[in-house]
Amino acid sequence: MPYFVLGCRALVVLISLSGKMRSRDSYRDFESATRRLAPFLPASVLAPLVVLAETATVVLLVVPMTSVAGLASAFLIFTAFTVGLVMALGCEPSIDINALRYAISRSDMRFVRQWRIGTGALHAAQ
């Protein structure tokens, strides 16, 4: 079971890495996308650094003693990707507080209903 958990931790980053390294064309496509997402940085340097960071992250996530460092590395990679997308799209991050409150209240009510149904089934089984 521990190996399954370790593998699942690295799966998302491994899929991302394999998509970039599947063939020369897919790596060129990744480098081109990197150039468009971060035009102020040299893609010929940034693309290999991303591949190296993702490879290191997979290794860190799979080794049990370094899994916390791997999670931190994955967090940094995904944060950098998100920032790059926001900058490329020219979006200003904004939050509609009322929509957020509504979504939270709806999800809370679903959780309460599911919990009640679950506990009701539990009491009926006893």
TACOR-V350394 format. One record per pair of residues at least 12 apart in sequence whose C-alpha atoms are under 7 Angstrom apart, sorted by sequence separation. I is the first residue (numbers start at 1). J is the second residue. D is the distance in whole Angstrom. If there is no record, write none. Layout:
i=I j=J d=D
i=I j=J d=D
//
This chain:
i=31 j=43 d=6
i=34 j=47 d=7
i=57 j=70 d=5
i=31 j=47 d=6
i=57 j=73 d=6
i=57 j=74 d=6
i=17 j=51 d=7
i=17 j=54 d=6
i=13 j=54 d=6
i=14 j=58 d=6
i=13 j=58 d=6
i=38 j=84 d=7
i=37 j=84 d=6
i=10 j=58 d=5
i=37 j=85 d=7
i=10 j=61 d=6
i=37 j=88 d=5
i=9 j=61 d=6
i=10 j=62 d=6
i=6 j=61 d=7
i=7 j=62 d=6
i=6 j=62 d=5
//
